[in-house]
Amino acid sequence: MRMGKWALVLMLLLLSGCSSANTGDRQVPLRTAAPALTGQLLPEDGPAAAERIVLGFSQLGSESTWREANTASIQEAAAEAGISLILKNAEQDQQKQFDAIRSFIESEVDIIAIAPVVQTGWEAILQEIKLAGIPVIILDRSVNVKDSSLYVTFIGSDFYEEGVKAAKYMIDKMRHDSGVITIAELQGTEGSTPSIDRGRGFRKMIEDKQNFRITQSRPAGFTKRGGREVMREFLQQPEEEWPQVLYAHNDDMAIGAVEAIEEAGLTPGSDIIIISVDGTRRAFEQMIAGNINAVVECNPLLGPLLMQAAKEIMSGRTLPKRIVPPEDIFTQELAAMEVENRKY
């Protein structure tokens, strides 16, 4: 099977692996002659292929281009890895996630993966999974629990660092501007890990800089429509209160905001500097057009990492508690060279 970029990343993270997986109460049998890690997904063992790993995955929704790419990556990687995937979409509803998880427990799946809608309220349901003896992988967004043994590993981006990168770009971009720089912020889903951490990282970088001030900040749900509507409200304020910089927690909201800025007779990317997070092809096209100035990458293609982790758990290996894919920041100057490399 062809080695993927993320399989190699995970292989490097696993070189210090031990002999048993952190799977709660469940005892996962070890293979008597487990193959050494080579960066490849573990092969099917002939007759054992009939006993395929069954992975129950609770996806939080389909609110953005990023999320759609994330779902597609998981489906494609499961098919390539020979893993049976049961995927349920929670449509931004935590209770629907709980219902899906209980159905996975009832079906006695081998592993449960969760992309949480919000980061709180998970202790009780994770305890239920632990009692059932099923290992858990948290994907994309983290959970806020006191007992970290309730899940094996968390695979996802460093959202705090994404906020830091966005602020560093802004500080450099605006270094020649005198006076106070006013900033509008489009937050994502209220209570979600990326929205919380992207905001924290950004604020940390400007907390001791008196000339940078966030004057407007509102949740816009990670959607294009939300970004457009909230930006319209921001621009309904008196002209002297209009922001000089827009920091959007994802590309869809930034693209919606571009439309609202143009409706107001302003030039996005010039009259208002726009910084976004995700790195979708559509955002790169907006950078090429001059509408968005910089995009911090948050790669949704986590499917290969998830499937590799599932195989490692079922073979009895220990995973790092935190797995972060490599990511970058892109500016208008780099957009034209990189756009064709965007797979989402």
C-alpha positions in Angstrom: 0.0 0.0 0.0 1.3 3.4 -0.9 2.8 5.4 2.0 1.1 8.7 2.6 2.6 11.9 3.9 0.7 11.6 7.2 1.6 8.0 7.7 5.2 9.0 7.6 4.6 11.8 10.1 2.8 9.4 12.5 5.6 6.9 12.1 8.1 9.5 13.3 6.0 10.3 16.3 5.6 6.6 17.2 9.3 5.7 17.2 9.3 5.7 21.0 6.2 3.5 21.2 5.8 0.9 23.9 4.1 -2.5 24.0 0.6 -1.7 25.1 -2.1 0.8 24.0 -3.9 3.1 26.5 -7.4 1.7 25.8 -9.2 2.2 29.1 -10.4 -1.2 30.5 -10.1 -3.0 27.3 -7.2 -5.4 26.7 -6.2 -5.3 23.1 -4.3 -8.5 22.2 -0.8 -7.9 20.9 0.4 -9.6 17.7 3.0 -12.2 18.4 5.3 -10.8 15.7 4.2 -7.3 15.1 6.0 -5.8 12.1 8.5 -3.0 12.8 7.3 0.5 11.9 8.3 1.5 8.4 6.0 4.4 7.7 3.5 2.1 5.9 0.0 1.4 7.2 0.0 -2.1 8.8 -0.9 -4.7 6.1 -3.9 -7.0 6.3 -2.9 -10.5 7.4 -4.6 -12.6 4.8 -7.5 -14.5 6.6 -7.4 -11.8 9.3 -8.6 -9.3 6.7 -12.1 -10.8 7.3 -11.9 -9.4 10.8 -11.6 -5.8 9.7 -11.3 -3.0 12.3 -14.6 -1.3 12.7 -14.3 2.4 13.5 -17.3 4.5 14.6 -16.7 8.1 13.8 -18.9 11.0 15.1 -18.3 14.0 12.8 -19.5 17.3 14.3 -21.1 18.6 11.1 -20.6 19.9 7.5 -20.5 23.6 8.2 -17.6 24.5 6.0 -15.5 23.6 3.0 -12.8 22.5 5.6 -15.2 20.1 7.3 -16.3 18.6 4.0 -12.7 17.9 3.1 -12.1 16.5 6.5 -15.0 14.0 6.1 -13.9 13.0 2.6 -10.3 12.4 3.8 -11.5 10.1 6.5 -13.8 8.2 4.2 -11.0 7.8 1.5 -8.4 6.8 4.1 -10.7 4.2 5.7 -11.3 2.6 2.3 -7.5 2.6 1.5 -6.6 1.1 4.9 -9.3 -1.6 4.8 -11.1 -0.3 7.8 -14.9 -0.5 8.1 -16.1 3.0 8.8 -19.4 3.9 10.5 -19.8 7.7 10.1 -22.5 9.8 11.7 -22.9 13.5 11.2 -24.0 15.4 14.3 -25.0 18.6 12.4 -23.5 20.8 15.1 -25.5 19.2 17.9 -23.6 17.7 20.9 -26.6 15.5 21.9 -26.6 14.0 18.4 -23.0 13.1 19.0 -23.9 11.4 22.3 -26.6 9.4 20.5 -24.2 8.4 17.8 -21.6 7.3 20.3 -24.2 5.2 22.2 -25.1 3.5 18.9 -21.4 2.7 18.4 -21.2 1.2 21.8 -24.3 -0.9 21.1 -22.8 -2.1 17.8 -19.6 -3.0 19.7 -17.3 -1.2 17.3 -13.5 -1.7 17.8 -12.6 2.0 18.1 -14.6 5.3 18.5 -13.3 8.6 17.0 -14.9 11.9 17.9 -14.6 15.3 16.4 -16.4 17.3 19.2 -18.8 20.1 18.5 -17.7 21.9 21.7 -15.0 21.0 24.2 -17.0 20.8 27.4 -19.6 18.2 28.6 -17.7 15.1 27.6 -16.8 13.4 30.9 -19.9 11.3 31.3 -20.2 9.9 27.8 -16.5 9.1 27.7 -16.9 7.2 30.9 -19.6 5.2 29.2 -17.2 4.3 26.4 -14.5 3.4 28.9 -16.9 1.0 30.7 -17.6 -0.6 27.4 -13.9 -1.1 26.9 -13.6 0.7 23.6 -10.6 2.9 22.9 -11.3 6.6 21.9 -9.4 8.9 19.5 -10.3 12.6 19.7 -9.9 14.3 16.3 -9.5 17.9 15.2 -11.0 19.6 18.3 -10.1 18.7 21.9 -12.2 17.8 24.9 -11.9 19.4 28.3 -11.9 16.5 30.8 -10.1 16.0 34.1 -9.2 12.4 33.3 -7.1 12.2 30.2 -7.1 8.4 30.3 -10.6 8.6 28.9 -9.1 8.9 25.4 -6.0 7.4 23.8 -4.8 10.3 21.7 -5.8 13.6 20.3 -5.0 14.2 16.6 -5.3 17.7 15.4 -3.9 21.1 14.8 -2.4 23.5 17.3 -5.2 26.1 17.2 -3.4 28.4 19.7 -0.3 28.5 17.5 -2.6 29.3 14.5 -3.8 32.4 16.4 -0.2 33.3 17.2 0.8 33.0 13.5 -2.1 35.2 12.5 -1.1 37.9 15.0 2.6 37.8 14.0 1.7 38.4 10.4 -0.6 41.3 11.3 2.0 42.9 13.5 4.6 42.7 10.7 2.2 43.9 8.0 1.1 46.9 10.0 4.5 47.8 11.4 4.7 51.1 9.4 1.2 52.3 10.4 1.1 54.9 13.2 -1.6 55.3 15.7 -4.1 52.7 17.0 -4.8 49.7 14.7 -8.4 48.6 15.1 -9.2 44.9 14.7 -12.5 43.1 14.0 -12.7 39.4 14.9 -15.0 36.8 13.4 -15.1 34.0 15.9 -16.2 30.4 15.0 -18.8 28.3 16.9 -19.1 29.6 20.4 -17.4 27.2 22.9 -15.5 25.2 20.2 -11.8 24.5 20.7 -10.6 26.2 17.5 -12.5 29.4 18.3 -11.3 29.5 21.9 -7.7 28.8 21.1 -7.4 30.9 17.9 -8.7 33.8 19.9 -6.4 33.2 22.9 -3.2 32.8 20.7 -4.0 36.0 18.8 -4.7 38.0 21.9 -1.6 36.8 23.7 0.5 38.3 20.9 -1.0 41.7 21.2 -1.7 42.0 24.9 1.3 44.2 25.5 1.0 46.2 22.3 -1.1 49.3 23.0 -1.5 50.2 19.4 -3.4 47.0 18.5 -7.0 46.8 19.8 -9.8 44.4 19.1 -12.8 46.7 18.9 -15.4 44.3 17.4 -15.7 40.5 18.1 -18.7 38.2 17.4 -19.3 34.5 16.7 -20.2 33.8 13.1 -20.5 30.0 13.2 -17.6 29.1 10.8 -20.0 29.7 7.9 -19.8 32.0 4.9 -23.3 33.3 5.5 -22.4 34.0 9.2 -19.2 35.9 8.2 -21.1 38.0 5.7 -23.9 38.9 8.1 -21.7 39.7 11.1 -19.3 41.8 8.9 -22.3 43.8 7.6 -23.2 44.6 11.2 -19.7 45.7 11.9 -19.8 48.1 8.9 -23.1 49.5 10.0 -21.2 51.4 12.7 -20.0 54.9 12.0 -17.2 55.1 9.5 -14.6 56.1 12.1 -15.3 52.8 13.9 -14.7 50.6 10.9 -11.8 48.1 11.5 -8.4 48.3 9.7 -7.9 44.6 10.2 -10.2 41.6 10.1 -9.1 38.4 11.8 -11.5 35.5 10.7 -11.2 32.2 12.5 -11.8 30.3 9.2 -11.8 30.9 5.5 -15.6 30.5 4.9 -16.3 33.4 7.3 -13.5 35.5 5.7 -15.0 34.9 2.2 -18.4 36.0 3.4 -16.8 39.1 5.0 -15.2 39.9 1.6 -18.7 40.1 0.1 -19.9 42.4 2.9 -16.9 44.7 2.6 -17.4 45.0 -1.2 -21.1 45.8 -0.6 -20.0 48.7 1.6 -17.9 50.1 -1.2 -14.6 49.2 0.4 -11.7 47.2 -1.1 -11.0 44.0 0.9 -7.3 43.3 1.3 -6.5 47.0 1.0 -9.0 49.2 3.0 -9.3 46.3 5.4 -6.4 43.8 5.8 -7.9 40.3 6.1 -6.2 37.3 7.8 -7.9 33.9 7.9 -7.3 30.4 9.1 -7.7 27.1 7.2 -6.0 27.2 3.8 -8.8 26.2 1.4 -8.4 26.5 -2.4 -11.1 29.2 -2.4 -9.2 31.2 0.1 -6.1 31.0 -2.0 -8.1 32.2 -5.0 -9.2 35.1 -2.9 -5.6 35.9 -2.0 -4.6 35.8 -5.7 -7.5 38.3 -6.4 -6.1 40.5 -3.6 -9.0 40.2 -1.3 -7.4 38.2 1.5 -3.9 39.0 2.7 -2.8 35.9 4.5 -4.1 32.5 5.5 -2.8 30.3 8.3 -3.0 26.6 7.3 -5.1 24.2 9.3 -5.0 20.9 7.3 -8.2 18.9 7.3 -6.7 15.8 5.6 -6.4 13.9 8.9 -7.9 10.6 7.5 -4.5 8.8 7.0 -3.3 9.8 10.5 -6.6 8.5 12.0 -6.5 5.2 10.3 -2.8 4.7 11.1 -3.6 5.4 14.7 -6.5 3.0 14.7 -4.2 0.2 13.4 -1.5 1.0 15.9 -4.0 0.8 18.8 -5.4 -2.5 17.6 -1.9 -3.9 17.3 -1.1 -3.0 20.9 1.2 0.0 20.5 1.2 3.1 22.6 0.5 6.4 20.9 1.7 9.9 21.8 -1.1 11.7 23.7 -1.0 14.6 21.2 -0.3 14.3 17.4 0.0 17.6 15.5 0.3 17.6 11.7 2.8 20.0 10.2 1.3 23.3 8.9 2.3 26.7 7.6 1.2 30.3 6.8 0.7 31.6 3.3 0.6 35.2 2.0 -0.6 36.8 -1.2 2.9 36.5 -2.6 2.9 32.7 -2.3 -0.7 32.1 -3.2 -0.3 31.7 -7.0 2.5 29.2 -6.6 0.6 27.1 -4.0 -3.0 27.2 -5.2 -2.7 24.1 -7.4 -1.3 22.1 -4.5 -4.5 22.7 -2.5 -6.5 19.4 -2.3 -9.4 21.0 -0.5 
